[in-house]
Amino acid sequence: MIKVQATQSLGTLRNFWNHIHFHPTDAIEDAWGQAILDEVAKDGVAETVRMYAMLEDIVTMDEDGTLQYDFTENDVRMDYIISRGFKIFLSYNYMPPCITEDPMLLEHANKKSTRYKGKRISAARLRDDALWEEICYRYTEHIVERYGLDTVKNWYLQCYNEPDHANYFMKELGPLPQNLACRLAEYLRLYRGFARGVSRVSTELYVGGPASAGDIPFLEGFLAAVKEEGLKLDFFTGHTYGTGPDLLNRGERPFAVKNTLNKVIEYQNALDRYFPDVEIVIDEWGAAYSGFYDREECPQLLFREGSEYAAYYLKTIVAYLEAGVRVSRQMICLSGQHDLPCDFSGCRNFMGLNLIKKPIYNAYALAAGLGSTRLLAESDVKDLTALATAREDGALCLMLAYAAEHFDKELPTVTDTLTVDGVGGKYRVVVHCIDKEHTNPYQYALSHGWGDLFDSAQIEELRRVGTLVPLADYEAEANGKLEIPLRFTTNALLRVELLPLP
């Protein structure tokens, strides 16, 4: 039994689930990055796009010690994002090497030791507070002059990225917890300069941090200092990943929605002790961290290619709603999009090497159709999660995910009837499905024995398979209720829309 009460509202929803962290930022200026963003915009997959300021591309210092600015690349990236209708979430990072204590101390972000286009970024500590504040001020001044205060004040401006992660900040100290006090003190220098520099342009601008990698003692130290010093903090940002390749290989933390949810609850509990009303933004999330790692390091990362990730996504949305966490935006991290060895390698991305749409991408496209009013949905089908909504256009949109806790069990196929009570008149009923047999290019290639590299005809076929088309599309008339037959296989994600007809 699956039942929706169309006249029983459970409250208003804000779409926190259709947002992305586009990575690498400098792919925005390249044809393949633009092709992905074009599809994201066309399909309504994301409202907000997180990007890096990439200050290391902008700021240099001349022989006299004067800072020099070149905003050309930044403007190309921002212009494109804005032209596609996205709201920007902007991370002010990384430090230009010229203002650090050790300009040669650089991070390595993936197994190949370089970022996109061979770049590496500074992982050293700040040399001069005044120079950092001036950079934050001049950069903010530039984007406000170019795009207007009315536009930029609706963006999220964030200080740095993962300062509690040794690879990205103060690499010489090594990881936490041994150096917590020192690392926290150094990040607070960054945050103070950032908040002051941005506010010098306008106090209307929306600032926050710390883009936490998940260390709660670091976060609590940051929040305590911000509160004590009266620093501006309009929103909190943190990252949450359910597991990782090392944990999966050791069998310590299998894929599970509760892993993702528990980190968000930790963040909220910490915030409630200092800033109970501050907005929570999860500016990076995923079922597993290490976006550049793939099946080579961990075969289980092929999870990212299949329908199980689509089911995980919906179950995460519902878990957040049931737990009552106050997340306003959650952005899937798409690092791992460049330098792919093949289409289905297990990297963390929306599309493969040949721009073949993955189930997780199509899950985002389907979830974009959810409405702003949550309706009562009930089911006695074990392992089935349902979210029913009403849209402002009068349509009803229901999404369902059928998967075991760890997405690793073959469940019995279920044929059931969805009953929608409280509806009358004519409707167009549209059903979409993502499972092993539908909208799943990875499984399609496996079933045909195609291997890893495809010819042009196979690429076109896989692109076709990765394009959303209805599983069912028909007209029906309701007299108080409407019954819709459905079929669920393991790790299936379904969307059912009831579109009113005149």
MARNULO-31332 format. One line per field, with one value per residue (C-alpha): residue number from 1; residue in one letter; x, y, z. Coordinates in Angstrom, 1 decimal, padded with zeros to 4 digits, m for minus. Layout:
num = c(NUM | ...)
residu = c(A | ...)
east = c(X | ...)
north = c(Y | ...)
up = c(Z | ...)
# end
This chain:
num = c(1 | 2 | 3 | 4 | 5 | 6 | 7 | 8 | 9 | 10 | 11 | 12 | 13 | 14 | 15 | 16 | 17 | 18 | 19 | 20 | 21 | 22 | 23 | 24 | 25 | 26 | 27 | 28 | 29 | 30 | 31 | 32 | 33 | 34 | 35 | 36 | 37 | 38 | 39 | 40 | 41 | 42 | 43 | 44 | 45 | 46 | 47 | 48 | 49 | 50 | 51 | 52 | 53 | 54 | 55 | 56 | 57 | 58 | 59 | 60 | 61 | 62 | 63 | 64 | 65 | 66 | 67 | 68 | 69 | 70 | 71 | 72 | 73 | 74 | 75 | 76 | 77 | 78 | 79 | 80 | 81 | 82 | 83 | 84 | 85 | 86 | 87 | 88 | 89 | 90 | 91 | 92 | 93 | 94 | 95 | 96 | 97 | 98 | 99 | 100 | 101 | 102 | 103 | 104 | 105 | 106 | 107 | 108 | 109 | 110 | 111 | 112 | 113 | 114 | 115 | 116 | 117 | 118 | 119 | 120 | 121 | 122 | 123 | 124 | 125 | 126 | 127 | 128 | 129 | 130 | 131 | 132 | 133 | 134 | 135 | 136 | 137 | 138 | 139 | 140 | 141 | 142 | 143 | 144 | 145 | 146 | 147 | 148 | 149 | 150 | 151 | 152 | 153 | 154 | 155 | 156 | 157 | 158 | 159 | 160 | 161 | 162 | 163 | 164 | 165 | 166 | 167 | 168 | 169 | 170 | 171 | 172 | 173 | 174 | 175 | 176 | 177 | 178 | 179 | 180 | 181 | 182 | 183 | 184 | 185 | 186 | 187 | 188 | 189 | 190 | 191 | 192 | 193 | 194 | 195 | 196 | 197 | 198 | 199 | 200 | 201 | 202 | 203 | 204 | 205 | 206 | 207 | 208 | 209 | 210 | 211 | 212 | 213 | 214 | 215 | 216 | 217 | 218 | 219 | 220 | 221 | 222 | 223 | 224 | 225 | 226 | 227 | 228 | 229 | 230 | 231 | 232 | 233 | 234 | 235 | 236 | 237 | 238 | 239 | 240 | 241 | 242 | 243 | 244 | 245 | 246 | 247 | 248 | 249 | 250 | 251 | 252 | 253 | 254 | 255 | 256 | 257 | 258 | 259 | 260 | 261 | 262 | 263 | 264 | 265 | 266 | 267 | 268 | 269 | 270 | 271 | 272 | 273 | 274 | 275 | 276 | 277 | 278 | 279 | 280 | 281 | 282 | 283 | 284 | 285 | 286 | 287 | 288 | 289 | 290 | 291 | 292 | 293 | 294 | 295 | 296 | 297 | 298 | 299 | 300 | 301 | 302 | 303 | 304 | 305 | 306 | 307 | 308 | 309 | 310 | 311 | 312 | 313 | 314 | 315 | 316 | 317 | 318 | 319 | 320 | 321 | 322 | 323 | 324 | 325 | 326 | 327 | 328 | 329 | 330 | 331 | 332 | 333 | 334 | 335 | 336 | 337 | 338 | 339 | 340 | 341 | 342 | 343 | 344 | 345 | 346 | 347 | 348 | 349 | 350 | 351 | 352 | 353 | 354 | 355 | 356 | 357 | 358 | 359 | 360 | 361 | 362 | 363 | 364 | 365 | 366 | 367 | 368 | 369 | 370 | 371 | 372 | 373 | 374 | 375 | 376 | 377 | 378 | 379 | 380 | 381 | 382 | 383 | 384 | 385 | 386 | 387 | 388 | 389 | 390 | 391 | 392 | 393 | 394 | 395 | 396 | 397 | 398 | 399 | 400 | 401 | 402 | 403 | 404 | 405 | 406 | 407 | 408 | 409 | 410 | 411 | 412 | 413 | 414 | 415 | 416 | 417 | 418 | 419 | 420 | 421 | 422 | 423 | 424 | 425 | 426 | 427 | 428 | 429 | 430 | 431 | 432 | 433 | 434 | 435 | 436 | 437 | 438 | 439 | 440 | 441 | 442 | 443 | 444 | 445 | 446 | 447 | 448 | 449 | 450 | 451 | 452 | 453 | 454 | 455 | 456 | 457 | 458 | 459 | 460 | 461 | 462 | 463 | 464 | 465 | 466 | 467 | 468 | 469 | 470 | 471 | 472 | 473 | 474 | 475 | 476 | 477 | 478 | 479 | 480 | 481 | 482 | 483 | 484 | 485 | 486 | 487 | 488 | 489 | 490 | 491 | 492 | 493 | 494 | 495 | 496 | 497 | 498 | 499 | 500 | 501 | 502)
residu = c(M | I | K | V | Q | A | T | Q | S | L | G | T | L | R | N | F | W | N | H | I | H | F | H | P | T | D | A | I | E | D | A | W | G | Q | A | I | L | D | E | V | A | K | D | G | V | A | E | T | V | R | M | Y | A | M | L | E | D | I | V | T | M | D | E | D | G | T | L | Q | Y | D | F | T | E | N | D | V | R | M | D | Y | I | I | S | R | G | F | K | I | F | L | S | Y | N | Y | M | P | P | C | I | T | E | D | P | M | L | L | E | H | A | N | K | K | S | T | R | Y | K | G | K | R | I | S | A | A | R | L | R | D | D | A | L | W | E | E | I | C | Y | R | Y | T | E | H | I | V | E | R | Y | G | L | D | T | V | K | N | W | Y | L | Q | C | Y | N | E | P | D | H | A | N | Y | F | M | K | E | L | G | P | L | P | Q | N | L | A | C | R | L | A | E | Y | L | R | L | Y | R | G | F | A | R | G | V | S | R | V | S | T | E | L | Y | V | G | G | P | A | S | A | G | D | I | P | F | L | E | G | F | L | A | A | V | K | E | E | G | L | K | L | D | F | F | T | G | H | T | Y | G | T | G | P | D | L | L | N | R | G | E | R | P | F | A | V | K | N | T | L | N | K | V | I | E | Y | Q | N | A | L | D | R | Y | F | P | D | V | E | I | V | I | D | E | W | G | A | A | Y | S | G | F | Y | D | R | E | E | C | P | Q | L | L | F | R | E | G | S | E | Y | A | A | Y | Y | L | K | T | I | V | A | Y | L | E | A | G | V | R | V | S | R | Q | M | I | C | L | S | G | Q | H | D | L | P | C | D | F | S | G | C | R | N | F | M | G | L | N | L | I | K | K | P | I | Y | N | A | Y | A | L | A | A | G | L | G | S | T | R | L | L | A | E | S | D | V | K | D | L | T | A | L | A | T | A | R | E | D | G | A | L | C | L | M | L | A | Y | A | A | E | H | F | D | K | E | L | P | T | V | T | D | T | L | T | V | D | G | V | G | G | K | Y | R | V | V | V | H | C | I | D | K | E | H | T | N | P | Y | Q | Y | A | L | S | H | G | W | G | D | L | F | D | S | A | Q | I | E | E | L | R | R | V | G | T | L | V | P | L | A | D | Y | E | A | E | A | N | G | K | L | E | I | P | L | R | F | T | T | N | A | L | L | R | V | E | L | L | P | L | P)
east = c(000.0 | 001.2 | m001.1 | m000.9 | m003.4 | m003.6 | m005.6 | m003.4 | m000.4 | 002.6 | 004.0 | 006.0 | 009.3 | 012.2 | 014.2 | 017.6 | 018.5 | 019.0 | 022.4 | 025.9 | 029.6 | 031.0 | 034.6 | 037.1 | 036.1 | 038.4 | 036.5 | 033.7 | 035.8 | 036.2 | 033.8 | 033.3 | 032.6 | 030.2 | 028.4 | 027.8 | 026.5 | 024.3 | 022.6 | 022.3 | 020.6 | 018.3 | 017.1 | 016.8 | 019.2 | 020.7 | 019.7 | 023.0 | 026.5 | 029.4 | 032.7 | 036.1 | 037.4 | 040.8 | 042.6 | 045.9 | 044.9 | 044.1 | 046.7 | 050.5 | 053.0 | 055.5 | 059.1 | 058.1 | 055.7 | 052.6 | 049.7 | 048.6 | 045.2 | 044.0 | 040.3 | 040.1 | 039.6 | 037.4 | 035.1 | 034.8 | 033.8 | 031.3 | 029.8 | 029.0 | 027.5 | 025.3 | 024.3 | 022.9 | 020.7 | 022.5 | 022.9 | 026.6 | 028.1 | 031.6 | 034.5 | 037.3 | 040.3 | 043.0 | 045.7 | 048.0 | 051.4 | 052.9 | 051.2 | 052.1 | 055.1 | 056.3 | 055.3 | 056.7 | 054.5 | 051.9 | 049.2 | 048.5 | 044.8 | 044.6 | 046.5 | 048.2 | 049.6 | 048.1 | 044.8 | 043.2 | 045.6 | 048.5 | 047.8 | 048.8 | 047.6 | 049.2 | 048.9 | 051.0 | 050.0 | 049.3 | 052.2 | 050.4 | 046.9 | 046.6 | 047.4 | 044.8 | 042.1 | 043.0 | 042.7 | 039.3 | 038.2 | 039.5 | 038.0 | 034.6 | 034.8 | 035.4 | 032.5 | 030.1 | 031.1 | 030.8 | 027.5 | 025.8 | 025.2 | 021.6 | 022.9 | 025.9 | 024.0 | 022.0 | 025.1 | 026.9 | 030.4 | 032.5 | 036.0 | 038.4 | 037.8 | 038.4 | 040.9 | 040.7 | 042.2 | 046.0 | 046.2 | 044.6 | 045.9 | 049.0 | 050.3 | 053.5 | 051.6 | 050.1 | 046.6 | 044.4 | 044.0 | 047.5 | 047.7 | 044.1 | 044.9 | 047.5 | 045.4 | 042.3 | 044.2 | 045.6 | 042.2 | 040.7 | 043.2 | 041.8 | 038.2 | 038.7 | 040.3 | 037.7 | 034.8 | 036.3 | 037.4 | 033.9 | 032.1 | 034.2 | 032.4 | 028.9 | 027.5 | 024.6 | 026.8 | 026.2 | 029.3 | 030.1 | 032.4 | 034.3 | 033.7 | 034.4 | 035.8 | 034.1 | 036.3 | 033.8 | 036.4 | 037.8 | 034.2 | 033.3 | 036.5 | 035.7 | 032.1 | 033.2 | 035.7 | 033.3 | 030.7 | 033.2 | 034.6 | 031.3 | 032.4 | 029.8 | 028.5 | 025.4 | 025.6 | 027.6 | 029.1 | 030.3 | 031.0 | 029.4 | 030.4 | 028.9 | 032.1 | 035.3 | 037.4 | 039.7 | 036.8 | 035.0 | 038.1 | 038.5 | 034.8 | 034.4 | 031.6 | 029.4 | 027.2 | 024.4 | 022.2 | 022.6 | 026.4 | 025.6 | 022.7 | 024.7 | 027.4 | 024.7 | 023.2 | 026.7 | 027.0 | 023.6 | 024.2 | 027.4 | 025.8 | 022.9 | 025.3 | 026.5 | 024.3 | 020.9 | 019.4 | 022.3 | 021.6 | 023.2 | 024.7 | 026.3 | 028.5 | 029.9 | 028.2 | 028.4 | 028.0 | 031.8 | 034.7 | 037.8 | 036.3 | 039.5 | 039.5 | 037.7 | 037.4 | 041.1 | 041.5 | 038.1 | 035.8 | 032.8 | 033.0 | 031.2 | 028.2 | 028.5 | 027.6 | 024.4 | 020.8 | 021.8 | 023.2 | 019.9 | 018.0 | 020.5 | 019.9 | 016.1 | 016.5 | 018.9 | 016.4 | 013.7 | 016.0 | 016.8 | 013.1 | 012.3 | 015.2 | 014.2 | 017.7 | 017.7 | 019.8 | 018.9 | 021.2 | 023.1 | 025.6 | 026.8 | 030.5 | 031.5 | 035.3 | 036.6 | 035.0 | 038.3 | 040.9 | 038.6 | 040.0 | 036.6 | 032.9 | 032.2 | 035.2 | 033.5 | 034.7 | 032.5 | 030.7 | 027.4 | 028.5 | 031.0 | 034.0 | 031.6 | 029.0 | 026.7 | 024.3 | 024.5 | 021.6 | 022.6 | 022.3 | 018.9 | 017.8 | 018.6 | 016.6 | 013.6 | 013.8 | 013.7 | 010.0 | 009.1 | 006.7 | 006.8 | 004.0 | 004.7 | 001.8 | 001.1 | 002.5 | 002.2 | 003.5 | 003.8 | 006.4 | 009.6 | 012.6 | 010.5 | 010.9 | 008.3 | 008.1 | 004.8 | 004.4 | 002.1 | 003.3 | 002.0 | 000.8 | m001.6 | 000.4 | 001.2 | 004.7 | 005.7 | 009.2 | 009.9 | 013.2 | 013.4 | 016.7 | 018.2 | 020.0 | 023.4 | 022.2 | 023.9 | 021.1 | 018.9 | 015.4 | 012.3 | 010.6 | 007.4 | 004.3 | 001.9 | m000.7 | m000.3 | m003.5 | m003.9 | m006.9 | m008.5 | m008.2 | m010.9 | m011.0 | m008.8 | m005.0 | m002.1 | m000.1 | 003.7 | 006.0 | 009.8 | 012.1 | 015.8 | 016.8 | 019.0 | 016.8 | 015.9 | 017.9 | 021.1 | 023.8 | 026.3 | 024.2 | 023.3 | 026.9 | 027.6 | 024.6 | 025.9 | 029.5 | 030.9 | 033.9 | 035.3 | 035.9 | 033.1 | 032.8 | 030.7 | 027.6 | 027.8 | 028.3 | 025.2 | 023.3 | 024.4 | 023.5 | 020.1 | 019.8 | 020.9 | 018.1 | 015.0 | 011.9 | 008.7 | 008.2 | 004.4 | 002.4 | m001.3 | m004.6 | m006.8 | m009.9 | m010.3 | m013.4 | m012.1 | m009.1 | m006.7 | m005.0 | m001.6 | 000.1 | 003.8 | 006.7 | 009.9 | 013.2 | 016.3 | 017.7 | 015.0 | 014.0 | 010.6 | 008.9 | 005.1 | 003.5 | m000.2 | m000.7 | m004.2 | m006.0 | m008.7)
north = c(000.0 | 003.5 | 006.3 | 010.1 | 012.5 | 015.4 | 017.6 | 017.0 | 019.4 | 018.8 | 022.3 | 024.3 | 023.1 | 025.1 | 023.4 | 022.7 | 019.8 | 021.4 | 023.1 | 022.2 | 022.8 | 023.1 | 021.9 | 022.7 | 026.4 | 027.1 | 024.6 | 027.2 | 029.0 | 025.8 | 024.1 | 020.9 | 022.7 | 025.1 | 022.1 | 020.6 | 023.9 | 024.4 | 021.1 | 021.8 | 025.2 | 023.7 | 020.9 | 023.1 | 020.9 | 023.7 | 027.1 | 027.9 | 027.1 | 027.2 | 028.4 | 029.4 | 033.0 | 031.5 | 034.5 | 032.8 | 033.5 | 037.2 | 038.6 | 039.0 | 041.4 | 043.6 | 044.1 | 047.1 | 044.9 | 046.4 | 044.1 | 043.7 | 042.5 | 040.9 | 039.9 | 038.7 | 035.0 | 035.6 | 037.8 | 035.1 | 032.5 | 034.7 | 036.1 | 032.6 | 031.5 | 034.6 | 034.3 | 030.8 | 032.2 | 030.7 | 032.3 | 032.3 | 030.9 | 032.3 | 030.8 | 033.4 | 031.2 | 030.4 | 032.7 | 034.2 | 032.7 | 036.2 | 037.0 | 033.8 | 033.0 | 030.2 | 030.8 | 027.4 | 025.4 | 024.0 | 021.4 | 018.3 | 017.8 | 014.4 | 011.2 | 013.0 | 015.7 | 018.6 | 020.3 | 021.1 | 022.5 | 021.5 | 024.1 | 023.8 | 026.1 | 027.6 | 025.6 | 028.0 | 030.4 | 034.1 | 036.5 | 039.8 | 040.4 | 043.8 | 042.4 | 039.7 | 042.2 | 044.5 | 041.6 | 040.7 | 044.3 | 044.9 | 041.6 | 042.4 | 046.0 | 044.6 | 042.2 | 044.7 | 047.3 | 044.8 | 043.0 | 045.5 | 045.5 | 044.3 | 041.2 | 040.4 | 041.0 | 037.9 | 035.7 | 033.8 | 035.0 | 032.5 | 032.6 | 030.0 | 026.2 | 023.4 | 025.3 | 022.2 | 020.0 | 020.0 | 019.5 | 023.0 | 025.1 | 025.2 | 022.0 | 022.1 | 021.5 | 018.2 | 017.1 | 017.9 | 017.4 | 018.1 | 021.5 | 022.7 | 025.9 | 027.1 | 026.2 | 027.8 | 031.0 | 031.2 | 030.7 | 033.4 | 035.8 | 035.0 | 035.2 | 038.6 | 040.1 | 038.6 | 039.9 | 043.4 | 043.6 | 042.6 | 044.8 | 047.8 | 047.5 | 047.0 | 045.7 | 044.3 | 041.6 | 038.1 | 036.5 | 033.2 | 030.3 | 028.2 | 025.6 | 023.0 | 019.6 | 018.2 | 018.7 | 019.7 | 021.0 | 023.3 | 024.4 | 025.1 | 027.1 | 029.1 | 029.8 | 030.7 | 033.3 | 034.8 | 035.2 | 036.6 | 039.1 | 040.1 | 039.1 | 039.1 | 035.6 | 035.4 | 031.7 | 028.6 | 026.3 | 022.7 | 019.6 | 016.2 | 012.9 | 009.6 | 007.5 | 007.3 | 004.9 | 004.0 | 003.3 | 001.3 | m000.8 | m001.6 | m002.4 | 000.1 | 002.4 | 001.2 | 003.6 | 004.8 | 007.9 | 008.1 | 008.8 | 012.0 | 013.0 | 012.5 | 015.0 | 017.6 | 017.0 | 017.5 | 020.8 | 021.9 | 020.9 | 023.0 | 026.0 | 025.8 | 026.5 | 029.7 | 030.9 | 029.0 | 031.1 | 031.1 | 029.6 | 026.2 | 025.6 | 022.3 | 023.6 | 020.1 | 016.8 | 013.3 | 009.7 | 009.4 | 011.9 | 011.8 | 012.9 | 012.2 | 008.6 | 005.9 | 002.2 | 001.9 | 002.8 | 001.4 | m000.7 | 000.2 | 003.7 | 002.4 | 003.2 | 006.7 | 005.3 | 003.5 | 004.0 | 003.4 | 006.9 | 008.3 | 006.4 | 007.6 | 011.2 | 011.0 | 009.1 | 011.9 | 014.6 | 012.8 | 012.0 | 015.7 | 016.6 | 013.9 | 015.0 | 018.7 | 019.9 | 023.5 | 023.1 | 025.8 | 024.6 | 021.4 | 021.3 | 018.1 | 018.3 | 017.6 | 017.4 | 014.6 | 015.8 | 016.4 | 014.0 | 011.0 | 007.7 | 006.6 | 007.3 | 005.0 | 005.1 | 005.8 | 009.5 | 012.1 | 013.8 | 014.3 | 013.2 | 010.9 | 011.5 | 011.8 | 013.9 | 010.9 | 011.8 | 009.6 | 008.5 | 011.0 | 013.8 | 012.6 | 012.2 | 015.9 | 016.8 | 014.8 | 016.3 | 019.8 | 019.0 | 018.7 | 021.3 | 023.7 | 022.0 | 018.6 | 016.2 | 013.2 | 010.1 | 006.6 | 003.2 | m000.3 | m001.4 | m002.2 | m000.2 | 002.3 | 006.0 | 008.5 | 012.2 | 013.8 | 017.4 | 019.9 | 022.6 | 026.1 | 025.2 | 022.7 | 019.6 | 016.8 | 015.4 | 012.3 | 010.7 | 007.2 | 005.4 | 001.6 | 000.5 | m001.3 | 000.7 | 000.1 | m000.1 | m003.5 | m006.0 | m007.4 | m006.6 | m008.4 | m006.7 | m005.1 | m004.4 | m002.1 | 000.6 | 004.2 | 005.7 | 009.5 | 010.6 | 014.0 | 014.6 | 015.1 | 015.8 | 014.9 | 014.4 | 013.6 | 010.9 | 010.9 | 008.3 | 008.4 | 005.6 | 005.2 | 001.6 | m001.1 | m001.2 | 002.4 | 005.7 | 003.9 | 004.1 | 002.3 | m000.8 | m000.6 | m000.7 | m003.6 | m005.6 | m005.2 | m006.1 | m002.9 | m002.5 | 001.0 | 002.9 | 003.4 | 004.2 | 007.1 | 005.0 | 003.6 | 007.1 | 008.3 | 005.3 | 005.8 | 009.5 | 008.4 | 006.0 | 008.7 | 011.1 | 011.2 | 009.9 | 008.9 | 005.2 | 005.9 | 008.9 | 008.7 | 010.5 | 009.5 | 010.8 | 010.9 | 011.0 | 011.6 | 009.4 | 008.1 | 004.7 | 004.3 | 000.9 | 001.0 | m001.5 | m001.2 | m003.1 | m002.8 | 000.7 | 002.2 | 005.9 | 006.9 | 010.2 | 010.3 | 013.6 | 014.3 | 017.3 | 018.8 | 018.9 | 021.4)
up = c(000.0 | m001.0 | m000.2 | m000.7 | 000.9 | m001.5 | 000.9 | 003.9 | 004.0 | 006.3 | 005.7 | 003.3 | 001.7 | 000.6 | m002.1 | m000.4 | m002.6 | m006.1 | m005.8 | m006.9 | m006.2 | m009.7 | m009.8 | m011.2 | m011.3 | m014.2 | m016.4 | m016.5 | m019.2 | m021.2 | m023.7 | m021.8 | m018.5 | m020.3 | m021.9 | m018.5 | m017.1 | m020.1 | m019.4 | m015.7 | m016.5 | m019.2 | m016.9 | m013.8 | m011.9 | m009.8 | m008.5 | m006.8 | m008.1 | m005.8 | m007.4 | m006.1 | m006.4 | m007.3 | m005.9 | m006.9 | m010.5 | m009.8 | m007.4 | m007.9 | m006.3 | m008.2 | m007.2 | m005.0 | m002.9 | m004.5 | m005.2 | m008.8 | m009.9 | m013.1 | m013.0 | m016.6 | m015.9 | m012.9 | m015.1 | m017.8 | m015.2 | m013.4 | m016.6 | m017.8 | m014.5 | m014.3 | m018.0 | m017.3 | m014.5 | m011.5 | m008.1 | m007.0 | m003.9 | m003.8 | m001.8 | m001.3 | m001.8 | m002.1 | m000.8 | m003.5 | m002.7 | m002.7 | 000.6 | 002.4 | 004.6 | 002.2 | m001.4 | m002.4 | 000.1 | m002.3 | m001.9 | m004.0 | m004.4 | m006.0 | m006.9 | m009.8 | m007.6 | m009.7 | m010.1 | m013.4 | m016.0 | m013.9 | m011.2 | m007.6 | m004.7 | m001.7 | 001.6 | 003.7 | 006.4 | 005.9 | 006.1 | 006.4 | 007.7 | 006.0 | 002.6 | 002.9 | 004.0 | 001.1 | m001.4 | 000.0 | m000.2 | m003.8 | m005.1 | m003.5 | m004.8 | m008.3 | m008.4 | m006.9 | m009.5 | m012.3 | m011.3 | m009.0 | m005.3 | m005.8 | m007.4 | m005.2 | m002.0 | m002.9 | m003.2 | m000.5 | 000.2 | 002.1 | 003.6 | 002.3 | 002.0 | 004.6 | 006.9 | 009.2 | 006.4 | 006.3 | 002.6 | 001.9 | 004.8 | 006.9 | 005.4 | 007.4 | 010.6 | 009.6 | 010.4 | 013.5 | 016.4 | 017.6 | 016.1 | 016.7 | 018.6 | 016.1 | 013.0 | 014.5 | 015.3 | 011.8 | 010.2 | 012.4 | 011.0 | 007.6 | 008.6 | 010.4 | 007.3 | 005.0 | 007.0 | 007.4 | 003.7 | 002.4 | 004.8 | 003.7 | 000.4 | 001.9 | 005.2 | 003.1 | 001.7 | 003.1 | 004.6 | 006.3 | 006.9 | 007.7 | 005.0 | 007.6 | 006.6 | 009.6 | 012.6 | 015.4 | 018.0 | 015.3 | 014.4 | 018.0 | 018.5 | 015.5 | 016.6 | 020.1 | 018.8 | 016.3 | 019.0 | 021.5 | 019.0 | 017.5 | 014.0 | 011.2 | 010.5 | 008.3 | 007.5 | 008.4 | 005.8 | 006.3 | 004.3 | 004.7 | 003.1 | 004.0 | 003.7 | 001.7 | m000.3 | 002.6 | 004.9 | 002.3 | 001.5 | 005.2 | 005.5 | 008.3 | 007.0 | 004.2 | 002.2 | 004.4 | 004.5 | 008.3 | 007.9 | 006.0 | 008.3 | 011.5 | 010.4 | 009.7 | 013.1 | 014.6 | 012.8 | 013.9 | 017.6 | 017.6 | 016.0 | 018.5 | 021.3 | 019.8 | 016.8 | 016.9 | 014.2 | 011.7 | 008.3 | 007.6 | 004.1 | 003.2 | 000.4 | m000.4 | 000.0 | m001.5 | m000.7 | m000.5 | m000.4 | m002.6 | m005.9 | m007.8 | m006.6 | m008.6 | m008.9 | m009.2 | m005.5 | m004.4 | m006.6 | m004.5 | m005.8 | m008.9 | m006.6 | m008.2 | m011.6 | m010.7 | m009.7 | m006.0 | m005.9 | m007.2 | m004.5 | m001.9 | m002.9 | m002.3 | 000.9 | 002.1 | 001.3 | 003.3 | 006.2 | 006.5 | 006.5 | 009.1 | 011.3 | 011.1 | 010.3 | 009.1 | 006.0 | 003.4 | 000.6 | 000.0 | m002.9 | m004.4 | m005.0 | m008.6 | m008.2 | m010.3 | m013.6 | m015.4 | m016.6 | m016.6 | m017.8 | m019.2 | m018.8 | m015.9 | m013.6 | m010.3 | m010.1 | m008.5 | m011.3 | m013.1 | m016.6 | m018.0 | m020.3 | m023.3 | m021.5 | m020.8 | m018.0 | m014.9 | m012.7 | m010.0 | m012.6 | m013.6 | m010.0 | m009.6 | m012.7 | m011.3 | m007.8 | m009.4 | m010.1 | m006.4 | m005.1 | m002.2 | m000.1 | 001.5 | 001.5 | 003.7 | 002.1 | 003.7 | 002.7 | 004.2 | 001.6 | 003.4 | 002.3 | 000.4 | 001.0 | m000.3 | m000.6 | m001.9 | m002.8 | m004.4 | m006.8 | m007.2 | m010.7 | m009.2 | m010.1 | m007.6 | m007.6 | m005.8 | m005.6 | m004.3 | m003.6 | m003.0 | m001.5 | 001.5 | 004.2 | 002.6 | m001.0 | m001.4 | m001.1 | m003.9 | m002.8 | m004.0 | m006.9 | m005.7 | m007.8 | m005.9 | m006.4 | m005.5 | m004.3 | m004.3 | m002.2 | m002.4 | m006.2 | m008.8 | m012.5 | m015.4 | m015.0 | m017.2 | m015.3 | m016.0 | m014.5 | m014.7 | m013.5 | m012.8 | m012.0 | m013.6 | m016.7 | m017.1 | m017.5 | m016.5 | m019.1 | m016.9 | m016.6 | m020.2 | m021.3 | m018.9 | m020.2 | m023.8 | m022.8 | m024.2 | m021.9 | m021.0 | m024.2 | m026.7 | m030.4 | m031.7 | m032.2 | m028.7 | m027.3 | m029.0 | m027.7 | m024.2 | m024.3 | m025.5 | m022.6 | m020.2 | m021.4 | m019.2 | m021.0 | m019.3 | m018.4 | m018.6 | m019.8 | m020.0 | m019.1 | m016.2 | m014.5 | m010.7 | m008.7 | m005.2 | m005.7 | m008.4 | m008.5 | m010.3 | m010.7 | m010.0 | m010.1 | m008.0 | m008.4 | m006.2 | m006.0 | m008.0 | m008.0 | m009.4 | m009.9 | m010.4 | m011.6 | m011.7 | m014.1 | m014.1 | m017.4 | m018.4)
# end
